[in-house]
């Protein structure tokens, strides 16, 4: 089946927040695209409770086409994931889900994650866990760029080298690492006369002349986690002076705090004094959708180590804008140099120059923001090359037109969500086929704990009690077996706690009546008569017997 249940937590798919992040924009776009372009008859939501499913339903219902159904898969019932066939998690941390699956049936469904940032300790540890977690050949982590795949492979190879040194063996991960980019809805960006009308209207509102040059940046306005603005200010200033053009630089995003806002605005005045600087709130839907039409050139000189793909250049290309980006991470693959725009060379120090930062980040002497801030200041973007590219674009409208049209065609052919969702569905189908023929990695044998570090306490702590309940034990009624006292036990919260994890009252009452009539019964006979055919029923009844002995409803006679 070419579909997946979506592991849903609202925060990961909601752009209506004051701290709008790229992963949230990508998550919301993915949900909308799955609703519009997915081919399965049903959309599945894997959520902790019905309230979360109702949030999912409310969010996705306006995007649905036709009569497609929505179905809730309760997170407490992972075996129900066999119906959709795949569980999709919007991050790469699938190791813990693989351990969870091992408690049930490792061949019941596939697990599919996707990458965003890979720079944090938590994510890197999660990638390392793939070497020891029971991920299967029918599981996958979607890499949004080849650069991401290279980093994941490198992390696992380095971790594997350590495991060889420590344990004398190298485990191999069977997880698939397909490269599928993030997507954009190309039809959502104004085109033709609509774009021209929006351009004229918004330029008038912002005080921008019809023949002025507008350079646009879209993204969080935060120097260490997106793009340091000063190289951009320097390059735009030099291009403006070289062409004598009236240039406006619009930065559409939001500031993390007042310190960032002051730094951005003061930096603009110091390093780019002849350019008109405009800051607009990119969290507003009308800004996110319409601001593209105002611009002549898009720029994003990303230099942060948490960037893995970069969605905004694709959005700019879908809008028909030529793009100027740093030659950095995912940008290296999405923007074709001198075809869709210009990639500006970048430079970092050689290996070994950041080890102290890594050590201090590991021991929490540096928090994550400070850590990536240091790395941002160790990444240089070639200001001369950027200024030269901008100068050409400012001076040559036909070049802007040609590059913009190339980008528009590429975004529709490669990055439109209709294309990307088809690639997701093809992957999910391939994973389903693998489940039927690939050998299971680390198969579970009887008596072996699914996850050794969180095993059945009745096995791990079997040395605590005097003995364990066995089939030879003979049980009779205790003094609390009277109907009135049994009702009291069932009516008090702390004595009835966990009733849903024991046998139903009707089963217990039938068993107690039989013991009353026959005087006593062995545990084996009780289980034979009342446990039923399901393994869980046998477990529930065994628990119930000890529970009843706890409150002297039953007693052991031999």
C-alpha positions as CSV (number, residue, x, y, z in Angstrom):
1,X,0.0,0.0,0.0
2,X,1.5,3.4,-1.0
3,X,0.7,5.3,2.1
4,X,1.9,5.9,5.7
5,X,0.4,6.8,9.0
6,X,1.6,10.2,10.1
7,X,3.0,10.4,13.6
8,X,1.2,13.6,14.5
9,X,2.2,16.2,17.1
10,X,0.7,19.6,16.2
11,X,3.9,21.6,16.9
12,X,5.7,19.9,14.0
13,X,3.1,20.8,11.4
14,X,1.8,24.2,12.5
15,X,3.1,27.5,11.0
16,X,0.7,29.6,13.1
17,X,3.3,30.2,15.8
18,X,5.4,33.1,17.0
19,X,8.5,31.0,16.6
20,X,8.1,29.8,13.0
21,X,10.8,27.3,12.1
22,X,11.7,25.8,8.7
23,X,10.8,22.3,9.8
24,X,7.3,23.5,10.7
25,X,6.9,25.1,7.3
26,X,8.1,21.9,5.6
27,X,5.9,19.8,7.8
28,X,2.8,21.8,7.1
29,X,3.6,21.7,3.4
30,X,4.1,18.0,3.5
31,X,0.7,17.4,5.1
32,X,-1.1,19.7,2.6
33,X,0.6,18.0,-0.3
34,X,-0.2,14.5,1.0
35,X,-3.8,15.5,1.3
36,X,-3.9,17.0,-2.2
37,X,-1.6,14.7,-4.2
38,X,-1.6,11.4,-2.3
39,X,-3.3,8.5,-4.1
40,X,-4.3,6.3,-1.1
41,X,-8.1,6.2,-0.3
42,X,-7.4,6.9,3.4
43,X,-5.1,9.1,5.4
44,X,-3.9,7.7,8.7
45,X,-3.0,9.6,11.8
46,X,-0.9,8.0,14.5
47,X,-1.6,10.0,17.7
48,X,-1.5,9.6,21.4
49,X,-5.2,10.5,22.0
50,X,-8.3,11.4,20.1
51,X,-7.8,15.1,20.9
52,X,-4.6,15.0,18.8
53,X,-6.4,13.2,16.0
54,X,-9.1,15.8,16.0
55,X,-6.4,18.5,15.7
56,X,-5.0,16.6,12.7
57,X,-8.5,16.3,11.2
58,X,-9.2,20.0,11.6
59,X,-5.9,20.9,10.0
60,X,-6.0,18.5,7.1
61,X,-9.7,18.5,6.2
62,X,-9.7,21.7,4.1
63,X,-7.0,20.3,1.9
64,X,-8.6,17.0,1.1
65,X,-9.8,16.2,-2.3
66,X,-12.6,13.8,-3.2
67,X,-14.1,11.5,-0.5
68,X,-10.8,10.4,1.1
69,X,-11.2,9.1,4.7
70,X,-9.3,10.0,7.8
71,X,-8.5,7.3,10.3
72,X,-7.0,7.4,13.8
73,X,-4.4,4.8,14.7
74,X,-4.0,5.0,18.5
75,X,-0.3,5.2,19.6
76,X,-1.0,2.6,22.2
77,X,-1.8,0.0,19.5
78,X,1.2,0.0,17.1
79,X,0.1,-3.3,15.6
80,X,-2.7,-1.4,13.9
81,X,0.0,0.2,11.8
82,X,0.0,-3.0,9.7
83,X,-3.0,-1.5,7.9
84,X,-1.3,1.6,6.4
85,X,2.0,-0.3,6.3
86,X,4.4,2.5,7.2
87,X,4.7,4.9,10.1
88,X,6.1,8.3,9.1
89,X,8.0,10.4,11.7
90,X,8.9,14.0,10.7
91,X,12.5,13.7,12.0
92,X,15.3,11.1,11.7
93,X,14.9,9.6,15.2
94,X,13.4,6.3,14.2
95,X,15.6,4.1,16.4
96,X,13.3,4.3,19.4
97,X,10.3,3.5,17.2
98,X,12.2,0.4,16.0
99,X,12.7,-0.7,19.6
100,X,9.0,-0.1,20.3
101,X,8.0,-2.2,17.3
102,X,10.2,-5.1,18.5
103,X,7.8,-5.5,21.5
104,X,5.2,-6.6,18.9
105,X,6.0,-7.7,15.4
106,X,9.1,-6.4,13.5
107,X,7.5,-7.3,10.1
108,X,4.2,-5.7,10.8
109,X,5.1,-2.3,9.3
110,X,7.9,0.0,8.1
111,X,9.2,3.1,9.8
112,X,10.1,6.2,7.7
113,X,11.8,9.3,9.0
114,X,13.1,12.4,7.4
115,X,16.0,14.7,8.0
116,X,16.0,18.4,9.0
117,X,18.9,19.6,11.1
118,X,21.7,17.1,11.9
119,X,23.9,19.3,14.0
120,X,22.4,18.8,17.5
121,X,23.7,16.2,20.0
122,X,20.3,14.5,20.2
123,X,20.0,14.0,16.5
124,X,23.6,12.8,16.1
125,X,23.1,10.3,18.9
126,X,19.9,9.2,17.2
127,X,21.8,8.6,14.0
128,X,24.4,6.6,15.9
129,X,21.7,4.5,17.5
130,X,20.8,3.2,14.0
131,X,23.9,0.9,14.3
132,X,22.5,-0.9,17.3
133,X,18.7,-0.3,17.2
134,X,16.7,-3.0,15.4
135,X,16.0,-1.0,12.3
136,X,15.1,-3.3,9.4
137,X,15.8,-3.3,5.6
138,X,12.2,-2.1,5.2
139,X,12.8,1.1,7.2
140,X,14.1,4.4,5.8
141,X,15.3,7.8,6.7
142,X,14.7,10.2,3.8
143,X,17.6,12.5,3.2
144,X,16.5,15.8,1.8
145,X,19.9,16.3,0.0
146,X,22.9,14.3,-0.9
147,X,24.8,16.4,1.5
148,X,22.6,15.1,4.3
149,X,23.2,11.5,3.2
150,X,26.9,12.0,3.1
151,X,26.8,13.4,6.7
152,X,24.7,10.5,8.0
153,X,26.9,7.9,6.4
154,X,30.0,9.7,7.8
155,X,28.5,9.7,11.3
156,X,27.7,6.0,11.2
157,X,31.1,5.2,9.8
158,X,32.9,7.1,12.5
159,X,30.7,5.6,15.2
160,X,31.3,2.2,13.7
161,X,35.0,2.7,13.9
162,X,34.7,3.4,17.6
163,X,32.6,0.2,18.1
164,X,35.2,-1.8,16.3
165,X,37.8,-0.4,18.7
166,X,35.7,-0.9,21.7
167,X,34.0,-4.2,21.0
168,X,36.0,-5.7,18.1
169,X,33.0,-5.8,15.7
170,X,31.3,-3.4,13.4
171,X,27.5,-3.5,13.3
172,X,25.9,-2.6,9.9
173,X,22.7,-0.7,9.7
174,X,20.2,-1.9,7.1
175,X,18.2,1.3,7.0
176,X,17.5,2.8,3.6
177,X,18.8,6.4,2.9
178,X,16.9,7.6,-0.2
179,X,17.4,11.2,-1.3
180,X,14.1,12.9,-1.7
181,X,14.0,16.8,-1.5
182,X,11.5,18.9,0.3
183,X,8.8,20.3,-1.9
184,X,6.9,23.5,-2.6
185,X,3.5,24.1,-4.0
186,X,4.4,25.9,-7.2
187,X,0.8,26.9,-7.9
188,X,0.7,28.8,-4.6
189,X,3.1,31.5,-5.9
190,X,1.6,34.4,-7.9
191,X,2.2,34.1,-11.6
192,X,1.5,36.2,-14.7
193,X,-0.8,39.2,-14.3
194,X,-1.7,38.3,-10.7
195,X,2.0,38.6,-9.8
196,X,2.4,41.9,-11.7
197,X,-0.6,43.4,-9.9
198,X,0.7,42.2,-6.5
199,X,4.1,43.6,-7.4
200,X,2.7,47.0,-8.2
201,X,0.5,47.1,-5.1
202,X,3.1,46.0,-2.6
203,X,5.8,48.2,-4.0
204,X,3.5,51.1,-3.7
205,X,2.7,50.2,-0.1
206,X,6.4,49.8,0.7
207,X,7.5,53.0,-1.0
208,X,9.5,51.2,-3.7
209,X,9.7,52.7,-7.2
210,X,8.7,50.7,-10.3
211,X,12.2,50.7,-11.7
212,X,14.0,50.2,-8.3
213,X,15.9,47.0,-7.6
214,X,14.7,44.8,-4.8
215,X,16.7,42.1,-3.2
216,X,14.8,39.7,-1.0
217,X,15.8,37.5,1.9
218,X,13.2,35.2,3.5
219,X,13.9,33.3,6.8
220,X,14.5,33.7,10.5
221,X,16.4,36.9,11.2
222,X,19.0,35.3,13.5
223,X,22.7,35.5,12.7
224,X,23.9,32.2,14.1
225,X,21.1,29.8,13.0
226,X,20.3,30.9,9.5
227,X,22.6,33.4,7.7
228,X,24.9,36.0,9.1
229,X,23.6,39.2,7.5
230,X,26.8,41.3,7.2
231,X,28.3,39.5,4.2
232,X,25.0,40.1,2.4
233,X,25.0,43.8,3.5
234,X,28.5,44.3,2.2
235,X,27.8,42.6,-1.2
236,X,24.5,44.4,-1.8
237,X,26.1,47.7,-0.9
238,X,29.0,47.2,-3.4
239,X,26.6,46.1,-6.2
240,X,24.4,49.2,-5.5
241,X,27.4,51.5,-5.7
242,X,28.8,49.8,-8.8
243,X,25.5,50.1,-10.7
244,X,24.3,53.4,-9.2
245,X,20.9,51.7,-8.9
246,X,18.3,52.5,-6.2
247,X,18.4,49.3,-4.2
248,X,16.1,48.0,-1.5
249,X,16.9,45.0,0.7
250,X,13.8,43.4,2.2
251,X,14.3,40.9,5.0
252,X,11.1,38.9,5.5
253,X,11.2,36.9,8.7
254,X,11.2,37.4,12.5
255,X,13.7,38.2,15.1
256,X,14.5,35.8,17.9
257,X,14.9,38.6,20.4
258,X,15.6,42.4,20.7
259,X,19.3,41.9,20.7
260,X,19.2,40.2,17.3
261,X,16.8,43.0,16.0
262,X,19.2,45.8,17.0
263,X,22.2,44.0,15.6
264,X,20.6,43.4,12.2
265,X,19.3,47.0,11.9
266,X,22.5,48.6,13.2
267,X,24.6,46.3,11.0
268,X,22.5,47.4,8.0
269,X,23.2,51.1,8.7
270,X,26.9,50.5,9.2
271,X,27.7,48.1,6.4
272,X,25.2,49.0,3.8
273,X,24.4,52.7,4.2
274,X,23.2,53.6,0.7
275,X,20.7,50.7,0.5
276,X,17.1,51.1,1.7
277,X,16.5,48.4,4.3
278,X,13.0,47.0,5.0
279,X,12.1,44.4,7.6
280,X,8.7,42.7,7.3
281,X,7.1,40.0,9.5
282,X,7.5,36.8,7.5
283,X,5.2,34.9,9.9
284,X,2.2,36.6,8.5
285,X,0.6,34.4,5.7
286,X,0.0,37.3,3.4
287,X,3.6,38.3,3.6
288,X,4.9,34.7,3.1
289,X,2.8,34.4,0.0
290,X,3.0,37.8,-1.6
291,X,6.5,39.2,-0.8
292,X,8.1,37.2,-3.6
293,X,6.3,39.3,-6.3
294,X,8.0,42.5,-5.0
295,X,11.5,41.3,-5.6
296,X,13.9,41.2,-8.5
297,X,16.6,39.0,-6.9
298,X,16.5,36.5,-4.0
299,X,19.5,36.1,-1.8
300,X,20.4,33.6,1.0
301,X,24.0,33.3,2.1
302,X,23.4,30.5,4.6
303,X,26.4,29.7,6.7
304,X,25.0,27.8,9.7
305,X,25.8,24.1,10.4
306,X,22.2,23.2,11.0
307,X,21.1,24.0,7.5
308,X,20.4,20.7,5.5
309,X,18.3,21.7,2.6
310,X,17.1,25.3,2.4
311,X,13.5,25.7,1.3
312,X,13.4,29.4,0.6
313,X,15.6,29.3,-2.6
314,X,13.1,26.7,-4.0
315,X,10.2,29.0,-3.2
316,X,12.1,31.9,-4.9
317,X,12.6,29.8,-8.0
318,X,9.0,28.8,-8.0
319,X,8.3,32.6,-8.0
320,X,10.5,33.1,-11.1
321,X,13.3,34.9,-9.2
322,X,17.0,34.5,-9.9
323,X,18.7,33.3,-6.7
324,X,22.0,34.1,-5.2
325,X,23.0,31.6,-2.5
326,X,26.0,30.3,-0.7
327,X,27.6,27.2,-2.0
328,X,26.6,25.4,1.1
329,X,25.0,22.1,2.0
330,X,21.7,21.5,0.3
331,X,22.0,24.7,-1.7
332,X,24.7,23.0,-3.7
333,X,22.2,20.7,-5.2
334,X,19.1,22.8,-5.6
335,X,20.6,25.8,-7.4
336,X,22.5,25.3,-10.7
337,X,25.3,27.9,-10.9
338,X,24.6,30.4,-13.7
339,X,21.5,28.5,-14.7
340,X,19.0,29.3,-11.9
341,X,21.3,31.8,-10.2
342,X,24.7,32.0,-8.6
343,X,26.3,29.9,-5.9
344,X,28.8,31.9,-3.9
345,X,32.0,30.0,-2.7
346,X,32.3,29.3,1.0
347,X,35.3,28.4,3.2
348,X,35.8,26.8,6.6
349,X,39.0,26.1,8.6
350,X,40.6,22.6,8.3
351,X,39.6,19.7,10.4
352,X,40.6,20.1,14.1
353,X,39.8,23.8,14.3
354,X,36.4,23.2,15.9
355,X,37.1,20.3,18.3
356,X,37.2,22.5,21.4
357,X,33.7,23.9,20.5
358,X,32.4,20.3,20.1
359,X,33.9,19.3,23.5
360,X,32.3,22.3,25.3
361,X,29.0,21.7,23.5
362,X,29.1,18.1,24.7
363,X,29.7,19.0,28.3
364,X,27.1,21.8,28.2
365,X,29.7,24.5,28.7
366,X,28.2,25.9,25.4
367,X,24.6,25.8,24.7
368,X,23.4,24.9,21.2
369,X,22.9,28.4,20.0
370,X,26.3,29.6,21.2
371,X,27.9,26.5,19.6
372,X,26.4,27.0,16.2
373,X,27.1,30.8,16.5
374,X,30.8,30.1,16.9
375,X,30.7,27.9,13.8
376,X,28.8,30.5,11.8
377,X,31.7,33.0,12.5
378,X,34.1,30.3,11.2
379,X,32.3,30.1,7.8
380,X,33.3,32.6,5.2
381,X,31.1,33.5,2.2
382,X,33.0,35.1,-0.7
383,X,31.8,38.7,-0.6
384,X,33.6,39.7,-3.8
385,X,32.0,36.9,-5.7
386,X,28.6,37.8,-4.3
387,X,29.0,41.4,-5.1
388,X,30.0,40.5,-8.7
389,X,26.9,38.3,-9.1
390,X,24.6,40.9,-7.8
391,X,26.2,43.6,-10.0
392,X,25.4,41.5,-13.0
393,X,21.9,40.9,-12.0
394,X,21.2,44.5,-11.2
395,X,22.6,45.6,-14.5
396,X,21.1,42.9,-16.8
397,X,17.3,42.5,-16.6
398,X,17.4,39.9,-19.4
399,X,19.8,37.8,-17.2
400,X,17.4,38.1,-14.3
401,X,14.5,37.0,-16.6
402,X,16.4,34.0,-18.1
403,X,17.7,32.7,-14.7
404,X,14.3,33.2,-13.1
405,X,12.5,31.3,-15.9
406,X,15.0,28.4,-15.6
407,X,14.4,28.3,-11.9
408,X,10.6,28.3,-12.3
409,X,10.8,25.4,-14.7
410,X,13.2,23.4,-12.4
411,X,11.1,24.0,-9.3
412,X,8.0,22.6,-11.1
413,X,9.8,19.6,-12.6
414,X,11.8,18.6,-9.6
415,X,10.5,20.2,-6.4
416,X,6.7,20.6,-6.8
417,X,4.9,18.7,-4.1
418,X,3.1,16.6,-6.7
419,X,6.5,15.2,-7.8
420,X,7.8,14.8,-4.3
421,X,4.8,13.0,-2.9
422,X,4.9,10.6,-5.8
423,X,8.5,9.8,-4.7
424,X,7.4,9.3,-1.1
425,X,4.7,6.9,-2.2
426,X,7.1,5.0,-4.5
427,X,9.4,4.6,-1.5
428,X,6.6,3.4,0.8
429,X,5.6,0.8,-1.8
430,X,9.2,-0.4,-2.1
431,X,9.4,-0.7,1.7
432,X,6.2,-2.8,1.8
433,X,7.6,-5.1,-0.8
434,X,10.8,-5.5,1.2
435,X,8.8,-6.6,4.2
436,X,7.6,-9.6,2.3
437,X,11.1,-10.9,1.3
438,X,13.9,-9.4,3.2
439,X,15.4,-11.2,6.2
440,X,14.8,-9.7,9.6
441,X,17.7,-7.9,11.3
442,X,18.2,-9.1,14.9
443,X,15.1,-11.4,15.0
444,X,13.6,-11.8,18.4
445,X,13.8,-15.3,19.9
446,X,11.5,-16.7,22.6
447,X,12.5,-15.6,26.1
448,X,14.7,-12.8,24.7
449,X,13.9,-9.2,25.8
450,X,12.7,-7.0,23.0
451,X,14.7,-4.1,24.4
452,X,17.3,-5.3,27.0
453,X,17.4,-2.0,28.8
454,X,13.6,-2.0,29.4
455,X,12.7,-5.6,29.8
456,X,9.7,-7.3,31.5
457,X,10.2,-6.5,35.3
458,X,8.8,-9.9,36.1
459,X,11.9,-11.3,34.4
460,X,14.5,-8.8,35.3
461,X,13.4,-8.8,39.0
462,X,12.6,-12.5,39.2
463,X,15.1,-12.7,42.1
464,X,13.2,-10.3,44.2
465,X,10.2,-12.5,45.4
466,X,10.4,-15.8,47.2
467,X,9.1,-17.5,44.1
468,X,7.0,-16.9,41.0
469,X,3.5,-18.1,40.3
470,X,3.5,-21.5,38.7
471,X,1.0,-23.9,37.2
472,X,1.4,-26.4,40.2
473,X,0.2,-23.8,42.7
474,X,-3.2,-24.7,44.2
475,X,-5.5,-21.8,45.0
476,X,-8.6,-21.5,47.2
477,X,-10.8,-18.7,48.3
478,X,-9.6,-16.3,50.9
479,X,-11.5,-14.4,53.5
480,X,-12.1,-11.4,51.2
481,X,-13.9,-13.5,48.6
482,X,-17.3,-12.6,49.8
483,X,-19.4,-10.5,47.4
484,X,-19.6,-7.5,49.7
485,X,-15.8,-7.3,50.3
486,X,-15.0,-7.9,46.7
487,X,-17.3,-5.0,45.8
488,X,-15.4,-2.8,48.3
489,X,-12.1,-3.8,46.7
490,X,-13.4,-2.8,43.3
491,X,-14.8,0.5,44.5
492,X,-11.7,1.9,46.1
493,X,-9.4,3.6,43.7
494,X,-6.1,2.3,45.1
495,X,-7.3,-1.3,45.3
496,X,-8.9,-1.2,41.8
497,X,-6.0,0.6,40.2
498,X,-5.1,-0.9,36.8
499,X,-8.3,-2.9,36.3
500,X,-8.1,-2.4,32.6
501,X,-4.8,-4.4,32.6
502,X,-6.3,-7.4,34.3
503,X,-9.0,-9.9,33.3
504,X,-12.6,-8.6,33.1
505,X,-14.7,-8.8,36.2
506,X,-17.0,-11.3,34.6
507,X,-14.1,-13.7,34.0
508,X,-12.8,-13.2,37.5
509,X,-16.3,-13.8,39.0
510,X,-16.7,-17.1,36.9
511,X,-13.3,-18.3,38.1
512,X,-14.1,-17.5,41.8
513,X,-17.4,-19.3,41.5
514,X,-15.7,-22.4,40.1
515,X,-13.2,-22.4,43.0
516,X,-16.0,-22.0,45.5
517,X,-17.8,-25.0,44.1
518,X,-14.7,-27.2,43.8
519,X,-12.8,-26.1,46.8
520,X,-9.6,-25.3,45.0
521,X,-8.0,-25.3,41.6
522,X,-4.5,-25.4,40.3
523,X,-3.2,-22.3,38.5
524,X,-2.7,-24.5,35.4
525,X,-6.4,-25.5,35.4
526,X,-7.5,-21.9,36.0
527,X,-5.5,-20.8,33.0
528,X,-6.8,-23.6,30.8
529,X,-10.4,-22.8,31.6
530,X,-10.4,-19.0,31.6
531,X,-7.4,-17.6,29.8
532,X,-8.8,-18.0,26.3
533,X,-6.7,-18.4,23.1
534,X,-5.0,-15.0,23.0
535,X,-1.6,-14.7,24.7
536,X,-2.6,-11.4,26.2
537,X,-5.6,-13.0,27.9
538,X,-3.3,-15.5,29.6
539,X,-1.0,-12.7,30.8
540,X,-4.0,-10.7,32.1
541,X,-5.3,-13.7,34.0
542,X,-2.0,-14.5,35.6
543,X,-1.8,-10.9,36.8
544,X,-5.3,-11.2,38.1
545,X,-4.5,-14.3,40.2
546,X,-1.6,-12.6,42.0
547,X,-3.7,-9.4,42.4
548,X,-6.5,-11.4,44.1
549,X,-4.0,-13.1,46.3
550,X,-2.6,-9.6,47.3
551,X,-6.0,-8.7,48.8
552,X,-6.7,-12.2,50.2
553,X,-9.5,-12.9,47.8
554,X,-7.5,-16.0,46.8
555,X,-5.0,-17.9,48.9
556,X,-2.5,-20.5,48.1
557,X,-3.0,-23.8,49.8
558,X,-0.1,-25.7,48.2
